[in-house]
Every structure is written in structure tokens, then in C-alpha cells.
């Protein structure tokens, strides 16, 4: 897209958003047009994946301007790998890997933007450092699971390093698809670097007392809001007069709905109070339901492994989500994650909660990358505030790097995994403007270089850390995707007018069928393991366990 085309697209997009809000254009028109232009854009984790061929650069090392924060971070990654400190995980991995020159490591990656990091930065740098060849195998998100299993059954040894969802760890570990890392960690890793993982993420690859990978993507939801609206004197005065309360980022879901409705009443059709990705499967309503349901005291399963959805917490959650919809931008229930970003970036919505790329896009940093510079230019740069989602934010999806058990190059593959997730190298990776890997180490949150990427970046990082302190994890157990789909269908039915309690009963029946199919005793064992993890429930968040990271 040349500059003229980009200007035309930007103007056309803004016109269509305005027309949508005025009821002059169908939702299909707006979403389809934006989706056609941005269909290659994925949020952190498996939302959208495929990119056009032109964006997929050949595998060569691409470095930023040495004077830029990213360029400095890349230089530090290179220095840590070649000069040390000698006991650092990056240096130790690099030195050990030099005994494997010419070995090819086949690494899976979600197709699209996720693959640009190993293609253009980490993979080529590792090759230059060690002589180890990197082959990036792009797969759709479902295939990242199914093909790993299929290749294991065939004993093909096709893959060495696997990008996997944390939810898959138990089944892949029990199935012998992935190998534990404990012996390699003891031999090669600086355990101080291991302690640098935020406590919410450090234990995510742990299962049955063993470590099955390295966490690699901090997909925590956060609240992003328009400071200029929340700090507008007239709105502040009107809100104080109406509710006898200060207009500020909401701490509860009741406050969230009240504020969203107030802003909509005051500012529509120019600006609406909130927006949400409610379109079925795009990426799905399960994440929002899970975070609110558990914050409301809901339990996923009872001691007998029967679904705990049918409860006061379940009804309260769906009722609250319906109120959020009513206070939102027109077409809210048909928005996907990308269309919601468009509405926020073009100034049509006062607050949203979503994945960490939201902050980088709002600050116009992501748009500096050639691969994704067609994202609408942010009209709200410098006006965005960051807050913790009311209650407990969801850590939605994420990625672990895992070691394929059938790899013929186990040690060489492990060393790459240690290197690429080391503090210095991972910092450079999460700072890539096109990257969809989000901060997850304490040193990431404290980084002055990352804090200099865009105005407000320091506050953005602090908020991601604070969100992780009280964050909740997706269920990590077999059948998780089936449970998720039931929740998505349930919510979609409620948006269409179905009774919340009846919809909860339907979803609960589907959950019970899934549990019975997979085996009640087996699922109970998996669920018991999950409950050991910090963030599995609202009662054992990192903060409530006394492990919160204070910045």
C-alpha cells in the first residue's frame, strides 16, 4: 500500500466508522472492509493468522537503528550472547550451542505475524551466533496442536521446538509429545534468570512437578481508556453531580457499566462509552465470561467435576455483560478483535479491554513496522490511560516454547529455547513493532528502553505487571477448547435474546458431556493440577499468594 492508498484507506475507514455509528452503513460493510485490509493482523495468541506473501520477508537478520530504543535492546541481546555475563542464560546457551554447527532446528510458529520474529530477528541472529540453522514451520493455531500430535504418532521427528498454548501442556506431556526440561535447566540455565519470569507466568509450563517449556507471551487483558475524556472538566462535574462519585477508571463491573453508559449518553454518536469483541469465534466471548465469572465468585467445576456455571455468579456475569453491550458502540455484538481496535484507534470508543498490542497500537508504535503499517493511524496517541480490568483480568491464551520429545536434536533445540527466552533476547523480541509477543519478565516491565518506545510506555508496562499480579489463567486441561466453545455459544445466544439461566444450563450440560467423554476421573486429575497454579482462581492470584511484583 503506497502513501496515497494509505491516506485514502484511512479516510475511507473513518467515513465508514462514522456512517456505521449513524446507522447509514451495515455492520457487514464496515467489518468486511476493515477485515479485508487487516485480515493478516493477529492479536497476541491465536485470533487471526494468515498474511499475504509480500509481508513475509526472507529469513535474514533485520536490525533497527542503533540509536533507537529497539536498536539498543538488540545490541544488548547480542552483547549478552557474545560477551556475557558468562553465567547469563543467553551466553551459556550460545557457547554450548556452538558444538552443533550445521544442525537444523525445525520450529513451529503460528502462521502470520507471529512468524516474523523467528524469520527476521531471533532465528537469523541465532544462526549467526552458533551456526545452527533455523527452519520456521508456519501452522494455523489448531494445527500447532494436531500436527505436533500426528508427527509424534508417526515418530517422524519433524519438529524440534514447538510453540504451544499453555492449555495443551498436560495432554502433550502425558502423550509423550513434549519432553521435560528439568535436566537441561539444571545444566545450562542461570536460575536467577528463571526467577525473572513474572510469578503468574513462571509456573505456567509446570505440570506434575516438572517443567515442560518456557513461557513466551504475556497475553494479559488490560483496560485502555481515553484520559482526555475521563479528565474533561464538564464530564467530571456532570458525573459527580449524577452519581456523587469521581469519574475515574472503574474498579468494579458495576462501575464499568455505569461509566460506559454515562459517556454514551453524554457523547454519542461521536464517542461511545465502551466496545467489546462479541462476535462468535472472533476470538470468542469465553475470555470475558471467564474473567467476570470467577471475579464474581464462580467456580468452574464442583468436587464431582460437574460444571459450576449455573449459579448466581453465572447469571450476574451474563447480566453485567448484557449491560456492557447496551452501553457500547453500535454493532458491538458483531465486532471482532480487529474491528474493536479500529474503533478505539479512530476515537469512537472511550474504553476497551483487550490484549497488550492495544497499547502499542494506540501509541502509534506498531504502525512503524512495514509489515503492519496499514493499521489505522492512532488518533488518540498521548491520550490513553491504562488500568487493571475490574476484578481479575484474564490471561487469554499465551504461548509456551516446548521441546518436541521426538527431536533428533534435543540439546541443541533446548539451547535455542533458553537463549530466545533469556532476559536480554526476549526483551528485544517483545519490543519488535511487528511482534505479537508481549512482556512477561519482570525485567521487561522495568526496562527503560521499552519505556521509551512511545509516550506512556512506562505506565503501560507497570499496568501490565499490575494486571498479572491479579490475573486469572485460562483453564489448562484437555477439552479446554470444547469448554470455551460452549461458553462462546452461550453468550452469543444471550446476546440474541435467550434467557441467561437457561443458556447457562445448556452450556453446563455441554461441559458435562465433554467431561464425561474425556473421563471424569481423568479430568478431575487435570483440574486438580491446574488449581495448583497461581492465578487458577480469584482466591489464589499472585497477589493473594503474597507473590505480587511491585514496581
Secondary structure, DSSP 8 states (H G I E B T S, - for coil): --HHHHHHHHHHHHHHHHHHHTT-S-HHHHHHHHHHHHTT---SSSS-----GGG---S------TTSHHHHHHHHHHHHHHT--TTSHHHHHHHHHGGGTT-EEEEEEESSTHHHHHHHTHHHHHHHHH--EEEEEEE-HHHHHHHHHHHHHTT----SEEEE-GGGHHHHHHTTSEE--HHHHHHH--HHHHTTB-HHHHTTTEETTEE--EE----B-EEEEEHHHHT-HHHHHHHHHHHSS-----SSHHHHHHHHHHHHHHHTTT-BSB----STTSS-SHHHHHHHHHHTT--SB-TT--B--SSHHHHHHHHHHHHHHHTB-TTGGG--HHHHHHHHHTT-BSEEEE-THHHHHHTT-GGGSGGGTTS---S-TT-EEEE--SS--EE-S--EEEEETT-S-HHHHHHHHHHHTSHHHHHHHHT-TT------BHHHHH-HHHHTSSTTHHHHHHHHHHHHHT-EE---STTHHHHHHHHHHHHHHHHTT--HHHHHHHHHHHHHHHHHHH-HHHHHHHHHHHTTSTTSSTTS-TTTTT-----
